[in-house]
Amino acid sequence: MKRLETLAKEQIKNLEEKLTELERMNDVFVEREFRIKELKDRVKELEGDK
């Protein structure tokens, strides 16, 4: 039973680490998408100034 508990705790720790990494990656991608939108909006502004 102790071995099973240890395995479960290890698995939970691994899943928490993976979740943290996924959250970090999501933040990076979301930030990138916002930046792309800002750049597209700026290009439209500049094109309108012609």
N, CA, C and O atoms as a Maestro MAE file, in Angstrom:
{
 s_m_m2io_version
 :::
 2.0.0
}

f_m_ct {
 s_m_title
 :::
 protein
 m_atom[200] {
  # First column is atom index #
  i_m_mmod_type
  r_m_x_coord
  r_m_y_coord
  r_m_z_coord
  i_m_residue_number
  s_m_chain_name
  s_m_pdb_residue_name
  s_m_pdb_atom_name
  i_m_atomic_number
  :::
  1 25 0.833 -1.204 0.000 1 A "MET " " N  " 7
  2 3 0.000 0.000 0.000 1 A "MET " " CA " 6
  3 2 0.868 1.255 0.000 1 A "MET " " C  " 6
  4 15 0.552 2.225 -0.689 1 A "MET " " O  " 8
  5 25 1.961 1.245 0.767 2 A "LYS " " N  " 7
  6 3 2.863 2.389 0.825 2 A "LYS " " CA " 6
  7 2 3.468 2.653 -0.549 2 A "LYS " " C  " 6
  8 15 3.608 3.807 -0.954 2 A "LYS " " O  " 8
  9 25 3.826 1.594 -1.264 3 A "ARG " " N  " 7
  10 3 4.409 1.727 -2.598 3 A "ARG " " CA " 6
  11 2 3.407 2.377 -3.562 3 A "ARG " " C  " 6
  12 15 3.782 3.218 -4.379 3 A "ARG " " O  " 8
  13 25 2.164 1.993 -3.463 4 A "LEU " " N  " 7
  14 3 1.112 2.558 -4.306 4 A "LEU " " CA " 6
  15 2 0.935 4.054 -4.010 4 A "LEU " " C  " 6
  16 15 0.754 4.862 -4.921 4 A "LEU " " O  " 8
  17 25 0.989 4.398 -2.749 5 A "GLU " " N  " 7
  18 3 0.871 5.801 -2.347 5 A "GLU " " CA " 6
  19 2 2.048 6.611 -2.891 5 A "GLU " " C  " 6
  20 15 1.867 7.730 -3.372 5 A "GLU " " O  " 8
  21 25 3.234 6.053 -2.817 6 A "THR " " N  " 7
  22 3 4.424 6.720 -3.341 6 A "THR " " CA " 6
  23 2 4.319 6.917 -4.847 6 A "THR " " C  " 6
  24 15 4.642 7.991 -5.355 6 A "THR " " O  " 8
  25 25 3.873 5.899 -5.562 7 A "LEU " " N  " 7
  26 3 3.692 6.011 -7.010 7 A "LEU " " CA " 6
  27 2 2.658 7.079 -7.362 7 A "LEU " " C  " 6
  28 15 2.848 7.852 -8.301 7 A "LEU " " O  " 8
  29 25 1.576 7.114 -6.612 8 A "ALA " " N  " 7
  30 3 0.523 8.102 -6.852 8 A "ALA " " CA " 6
  31 2 1.072 9.513 -6.631 8 A "ALA " " C  " 6
  32 15 0.793 10.409 -7.428 8 A "ALA " " O  " 8
  33 25 1.835 9.722 -5.583 9 A "LYS " " N  " 7
  34 3 2.418 11.034 -5.308 9 A "LYS " " CA " 6
  35 2 3.396 11.442 -6.406 9 A "LYS " " C  " 6
  36 15 3.432 12.603 -6.813 9 A "LYS " " O  " 8
  37 25 4.187 10.487 -6.881 10 A "GLU " " N  " 7
  38 3 5.128 10.773 -7.971 10 A "GLU " " CA " 6
  39 2 4.375 11.166 -9.246 10 A "GLU " " C  " 6
  40 15 4.762 12.097 -9.952 10 A "GLU " " O  " 8
  41 25 3.303 10.442 -9.521 11 A "GLN " " N  " 7
  42 3 2.502 10.729 -10.712 11 A "GLN " " CA " 6
  43 2 1.851 12.105 -10.615 11 A "GLN " " C  " 6
  44 15 1.814 12.851 -11.593 11 A "GLN " " O  " 8
  45 25 1.344 12.433 -9.446 12 A "ILE " " N  " 7
  46 3 0.739 13.753 -9.229 12 A "ILE " " CA " 6
  47 2 1.783 14.840 -9.436 12 A "ILE " " C  " 6
  48 15 1.503 15.854 -10.074 12 A "ILE " " O  " 8
  49 25 2.982 14.639 -8.905 13 A "LYS " " N  " 7
  50 3 4.058 15.617 -9.066 13 A "LYS " " CA " 6
  51 2 4.401 15.790 -10.545 13 A "LYS " " C  " 6
  52 15 4.564 16.916 -11.016 13 A "LYS " " O  " 8
  53 25 4.510 14.684 -11.277 14 A "ASN " " N  " 7
  54 3 4.804 14.759 -12.715 14 A "ASN " " CA " 6
  55 2 3.706 15.500 -13.469 14 A "ASN " " C  " 6
  56 15 3.994 16.322 -14.339 14 A "ASN " " O  " 8
  57 25 2.461 15.216 -13.141 15 A "LEU " " N  " 7
  58 3 1.335 15.885 -13.805 15 A "LEU " " CA " 6
  59 2 1.310 17.378 -13.482 15 A "LEU " " C  " 6
  60 15 1.010 18.200 -14.349 15 A "LEU " " O  " 8
  61 25 1.623 17.725 -12.242 16 A "GLU " " N  " 7
  62 3 1.673 19.140 -11.869 16 A "GLU " " CA " 6
  63 2 2.772 19.866 -12.637 16 A "GLU " " C  " 6
  64 15 2.584 21.005 -13.062 16 A "GLU " " O  " 8
  65 25 3.925 19.208 -12.819 17 A "GLU " " N  " 7
  66 3 5.025 19.797 -13.585 17 A "GLU " " CA " 6
  67 2 4.620 19.986 -15.050 17 A "GLU " " C  " 6
  68 15 4.914 21.018 -15.652 17 A "GLU " " O  " 8
  69 25 3.951 18.997 -15.609 18 A "LYS " " N  " 7
  70 3 3.494 19.093 -17.001 18 A "LYS " " CA " 6
  71 2 2.447 20.196 -17.151 18 A "LYS " " C  " 6
  72 15 2.465 20.939 -18.133 18 A "LYS " " O  " 8
  73 25 1.543 20.306 -16.194 19 A "LEU " " N  " 7
  74 3 0.531 21.350 -16.214 19 A "LEU " " CA " 6
  75 2 1.180 22.732 -16.161 19 A "LEU " " C  " 6
  76 15 0.776 23.638 -16.891 19 A "LEU " " O  " 8
  77 25 2.172 22.893 -15.311 20 A "THR " " N  " 7
  78 3 2.890 24.164 -15.208 20 A "THR " " CA " 6
  79 2 3.540 24.515 -16.542 20 A "THR " " C  " 6
  80 15 3.479 25.662 -16.982 20 A "THR " " O  " 8
  81 25 4.153 23.542 -17.175 21 A "GLU " " N  " 7
  82 3 4.791 23.777 -18.473 21 A "GLU " " CA " 6
  83 2 3.752 24.119 -19.539 21 A "GLU " " C  " 6
  84 15 3.981 25.012 -20.355 21 A "GLU " " O  " 8
  85 25 2.627 23.432 -19.545 22 A "LEU " " N  " 7
  86 3 1.557 23.734 -20.508 22 A "LEU " " CA " 6
  87 2 0.997 25.142 -20.293 22 A "LEU " " C  " 6
  88 15 0.713 25.859 -21.252 22 A "LEU " " O  " 8
  89 25 0.843 25.523 -19.039 23 A "GLU " " N  " 7
  90 3 0.356 26.871 -18.749 23 A "GLU " " CA " 6
  91 2 1.352 27.917 -19.235 23 A "GLU " " C  " 6
  92 15 0.951 28.951 -19.771 23 A "GLU " " O  " 8
  93 25 2.633 27.662 -19.056 24 A "ARG " " N  " 7
  94 3 3.671 28.584 -19.517 24 A "ARG " " CA " 6
  95 2 3.631 28.708 -21.037 24 A "ARG " " C  " 6
  96 15 3.687 29.810 -21.584 24 A "ARG " " O  " 8
  97 25 3.534 27.570 -21.706 25 A "MET " " N  " 7
  98 3 3.476 27.577 -23.166 25 A "MET " " CA " 6
  99 2 2.226 28.300 -23.656 25 A "MET " " C  " 6
  100 15 2.289 29.054 -24.628 25 A "MET " " O  " 8
  101 25 1.103 28.082 -23.001 26 A "ASN " " N  " 7
  102 3 -0.134 28.755 -23.365 26 A "ASN " " CA " 6
  103 2 0.030 30.270 -23.240 26 A "ASN " " C  " 6
  104 15 -0.405 31.017 -24.116 26 A "ASN " " O  " 8
  105 25 0.652 30.720 -22.159 27 A "ASP " " N  " 7
  106 3 0.878 32.154 -21.980 27 A "ASP " " CA " 6
  107 2 1.733 32.717 -23.110 27 A "ASP " " C  " 6
  108 15 1.469 33.813 -23.605 27 A "ASP " " O  " 8
  109 25 2.754 31.971 -23.515 28 A "VAL " " N  " 7
  110 3 3.624 32.410 -24.603 28 A "VAL " " CA " 6
  111 2 2.823 32.531 -25.900 28 A "VAL " " C  " 6
  112 15 2.936 33.533 -26.607 28 A "VAL " " O  " 8
  113 25 2.021 31.524 -26.211 29 A "PHE " " N  " 7
  114 3 1.244 31.543 -27.447 29 A "PHE " " CA " 6
  115 2 0.175 32.636 -27.437 29 A "PHE " " C  " 6
  116 15 -0.040 33.304 -28.448 29 A "PHE " " O  " 8
  117 25 -0.485 32.819 -26.313 30 A "VAL " " N  " 7
  118 3 -1.508 33.860 -26.214 30 A "VAL " " CA " 6
  119 2 -0.855 35.227 -26.399 30 A "VAL " " C  " 6
  120 15 -1.372 36.072 -27.130 30 A "VAL " " O  " 8
  121 25 0.270 35.442 -25.744 31 A "GLU " " N  " 7
  122 3 0.989 36.712 -25.897 31 A "GLU " " CA " 6
  123 2 1.396 36.920 -27.348 31 A "GLU " " C  " 6
  124 15 1.292 38.032 -27.865 31 A "GLU " " O  " 8
  125 25 1.854 35.871 -28.006 32 A "ARG " " N  " 7
  126 3 2.248 35.968 -29.415 32 A "ARG " " CA " 6
  127 2 1.056 36.354 -30.292 32 A "ARG " " C  " 6
  128 15 1.179 37.194 -31.184 32 A "ARG " " O  " 8
  129 25 -0.085 35.740 -30.035 33 A "GLU " " N  " 7
  130 3 -1.284 36.045 -30.819 33 A "GLU " " CA " 6
  131 2 -1.713 37.501 -30.628 33 A "GLU " " C  " 6
  132 15 -2.104 38.164 -31.589 33 A "GLU " " O  " 8
  133 25 -1.641 38.001 -29.392 34 A "PHE " " N  " 7
  134 3 -1.975 39.400 -29.148 34 A "PHE " " CA " 6
  135 2 -1.013 40.319 -29.897 34 A "PHE " " C  " 6
  136 15 -1.427 41.332 -30.462 34 A "PHE " " O  " 8
  137 25 0.252 39.968 -29.899 35 A "ARG " " N  " 7
  138 3 1.263 40.781 -30.586 35 A "ARG " " CA " 6
  139 2 1.015 40.777 -32.100 35 A "ARG " " C  " 6
  140 15 1.124 41.816 -32.750 35 A "ARG " " O  " 8
  141 25 0.688 39.624 -32.648 36 A "ILE " " N  " 7
  142 3 0.389 39.538 -34.083 36 A "ILE " " CA " 6
  143 2 -0.814 40.426 -34.416 36 A "ILE " " C  " 6
  144 15 -0.797 41.141 -35.418 36 A "ILE " " O  " 8
  145 25 -1.853 40.384 -33.583 37 A "LYS " " N  " 7
  146 3 -3.022 41.227 -33.817 37 A "LYS " " CA " 6
  147 2 -2.639 42.696 -33.772 37 A "LYS " " C  " 6
  148 15 -3.075 43.474 -34.621 37 A "LYS " " O  " 8
  149 25 -1.836 43.086 -32.798 38 A "GLU " " N  " 7
  150 3 -1.388 44.477 -32.706 38 A "GLU " " CA " 6
  151 2 -0.635 44.884 -33.971 38 A "GLU " " C  " 6
  152 15 -0.847 45.974 -34.502 38 A "GLU " " O  " 8
  153 25 0.236 44.011 -34.445 39 A "LEU " " N  " 7
  154 3 1.006 44.320 -35.647 39 A "LEU " " CA " 6
  155 2 0.106 44.424 -36.880 39 A "LEU " " C  " 6
  156 15 0.295 45.310 -37.713 39 A "LEU " " O  " 8
  157 25 -0.866 43.526 -36.996 40 A "LYS " " N  " 7
  158 3 -1.806 43.591 -38.119 40 A "LYS " " CA " 6
  159 2 -2.593 44.891 -38.076 40 A "LYS " " C  " 6
  160 15 -2.788 45.538 -39.105 40 A "LYS " " O  " 8
  161 25 -3.044 45.274 -36.891 41 A "ASP " " N  " 7
  162 3 -3.788 46.524 -36.745 41 A "ASP " " CA " 6
  163 2 -2.910 47.714 -37.132 41 A "ASP " " C  " 6
  164 15 -3.374 48.652 -37.780 41 A "ASP " " O  " 8
  165 25 -1.660 47.671 -36.737 42 A "ARG " " N  " 7
  166 3 -0.736 48.771 -37.077 42 A "ARG " " CA " 6
  167 2 -0.487 48.822 -38.586 42 A "ARG " " C  " 6
  168 15 -0.422 49.908 -39.161 42 A "ARG " " O  " 8
  169 25 -0.348 47.678 -39.224 43 A "VAL " " N  " 7
  170 3 -0.171 47.644 -40.684 43 A "VAL " " CA " 6
  171 2 -1.389 48.269 -41.363 43 A "VAL " " C  " 6
  172 15 -1.247 49.057 -42.298 43 A "VAL " " O  " 8
  173 25 -2.585 47.915 -40.891 44 A "LYS " " N  " 7
  174 3 -3.805 48.507 -41.466 44 A "LYS " " CA " 6
  175 2 -3.808 50.023 -41.309 44 A "LYS " " C  " 6
  176 15 -4.188 50.747 -42.229 44 A "LYS " " O  " 8
  177 25 -3.380 50.503 -40.135 45 A "GLU " " N  " 7
  178 3 -3.303 51.943 -39.910 45 A "GLU " " CA " 6
  179 2 -2.347 52.594 -40.912 45 A "GLU " " C  " 6
  180 15 -2.670 53.607 -41.533 45 A "GLU " " O  " 8
  181 25 -1.185 52.001 -41.051 46 A "LEU " " N  " 7
  182 3 -0.166 52.555 -41.949 46 A "LEU " " CA " 6
  183 2 -0.632 52.514 -43.397 46 A "LEU " " C  " 6
  184 15 -0.382 53.451 -44.155 46 A "LEU " " O  " 8
  185 25 -1.302 51.443 -43.786 47 A "GLU " " N  " 7
  186 3 -1.824 51.359 -45.143 47 A "GLU " " CA " 6
  187 2 -2.903 52.412 -45.395 47 A "GLU " " C  " 6
  188 15 -3.057 52.900 -46.514 47 A "GLU " " O  " 8
  189 25 -3.630 52.747 -44.363 48 A "GLY " " N  " 7
  190 3 -4.673 53.761 -44.485 48 A "GLY " " CA " 6
  191 2 -4.113 55.159 -44.623 48 A "GLY " " C  " 6
  192 15 -4.799 56.057 -45.112 48 A "GLY " " O  " 8
  193 25 -2.870 55.359 -44.198 49 A "ASP " " N  " 7
  194 3 -2.223 56.674 -44.270 49 A "ASP " " CA " 6
  195 2 -1.697 56.989 -45.665 49 A "ASP " " C  " 6
  196 15 -1.200 58.091 -45.894 49 A "ASP " " O  " 8
  197 25 -1.794 56.055 -46.596 50 A "LYS " " N  " 7
  198 3 -1.234 56.270 -47.940 50 A "LYS " " CA " 6
  199 2 -2.017 57.307 -48.698 50 A "LYS " " C  " 6
  200 15 -1.687 57.615 -49.843 50 A "LYS " " O  " 8
  :::
 }
 m_bond[199] {
  # First column is bond index #
  i_m_from
  i_m_to
  i_m_order
  :::
  1 1 2 1
  2 2 3 1
  3 3 4 2
  4 3 5 1
  5 5 6 1
  6 6 7 1
  7 7 8 2
  8 7 9 1
  9 9 10 1
  10 10 11 1
  11 11 12 2
  12 11 13 1
  13 13 14 1
  14 14 15 1
  15 15 16 2
  16 15 17 1
  17 17 18 1
  18 18 19 1
  19 19 20 2
  20 19 21 1
  21 21 22 1
  22 22 23 1
  23 23 24 2
  24 23 25 1
  25 25 26 1
  26 26 27 1
  27 27 28 2
  28 27 29 1
  29 29 30 1
  30 30 31 1
  31 31 32 2
  32 31 33 1
  33 33 34 1
  34 34 35 1
  35 35 36 2
  36 35 37 1
  37 37 38 1
  38 38 39 1
  39 39 40 2
  40 39 41 1
  41 41 42 1
  42 42 43 1
  43 43 44 2
  44 43 45 1
  45 45 46 1
  46 46 47 1
  47 47 48 2
  48 47 49 1
  49 49 50 1
  50 50 51 1
  51 51 52 2
  52 51 53 1
  53 53 54 1
  54 54 55 1
  55 55 56 2
  56 55 57 1
  57 57 58 1
  58 58 59 1
  59 59 60 2
  60 59 61 1
  61 61 62 1
  62 62 63 1
  63 63 64 2
  64 63 65 1
  65 65 66 1
  66 66 67 1
  67 67 68 2
  68 67 69 1
  69 69 70 1
  70 70 71 1
  71 71 72 2
  72 71 73 1
  73 73 74 1
  74 74 75 1
  75 75 76 2
  76 75 77 1
  77 77 78 1
  78 78 79 1
  79 79 80 2
  80 79 81 1
  81 81 82 1
  82 82 83 1
  83 83 84 2
  84 83 85 1
  85 85 86 1
  86 86 87 1
  87 87 88 2
  88 87 89 1
  89 89 90 1
  90 90 91 1
  91 91 92 2
  92 91 93 1
  93 93 94 1
  94 94 95 1
  95 95 96 2
  96 95 97 1
  97 97 98 1
  98 98 99 1
  99 99 100 2
  100 99 101 1
  101 101 102 1
  102 102 103 1
  103 103 104 2
  104 103 105 1
  105 105 106 1
  106 106 107 1
  107 107 108 2
  108 107 109 1
  109 109 110 1
  110 110 111 1
  111 111 112 2
  112 111 113 1
  113 113 114 1
  114 114 115 1
  115 115 116 2
  116 115 117 1
  117 117 118 1
  118 118 119 1
  119 119 120 2
  120 119 121 1
  121 121 122 1
  122 122 123 1
  123 123 124 2
  124 123 125 1
  125 125 126 1
  126 126 127 1
  127 127 128 2
  128 127 129 1
  129 129 130 1
  130 130 131 1
  131 131 132 2
  132 131 133 1
  133 133 134 1
  134 134 135 1
  135 135 136 2
  136 135 137 1
  137 137 138 1
  138 138 139 1
  139 139 140 2
  140 139 141 1
  141 141 142 1
  142 142 143 1
  143 143 144 2
  144 143 145 1
  145 145 146 1
  146 146 147 1
  147 147 148 2
  148 147 149 1
  149 149 150 1
  150 150 151 1
  151 151 152 2
  152 151 153 1
  153 153 154 1
  154 154 155 1
  155 155 156 2
  156 155 157 1
  157 157 158 1
  158 158 159 1
  159 159 160 2
  160 159 161 1
  161 161 162 1
  162 162 163 1
  163 163 164 2
  164 163 165 1
  165 165 166 1
  166 166 167 1
  167 167 168 2
  168 167 169 1
  169 169 170 1
  170 170 171 1
  171 171 172 2
  172 171 173 1
  173 173 174 1
  174 174 175 1
  175 175 176 2
  176 175 177 1
  177 177 178 1
  178 178 179 1
  179 179 180 2
  180 179 181 1
  181 181 182 1
  182 182 183 1
  183 183 184 2
  184 183 185 1
  185 185 186 1
  186 186 187 1
  187 187 188 2
  188 187 189 1
  189 189 190 1
  190 190 191 1
  191 191 192 2
  192 191 193 1
  193 193 194 1
  194 194 195 1
  195 195 196 2
  196 195 197 1
  197 197 198 1
  198 198 199 1
  199 199 200 2
  :::
 }
}
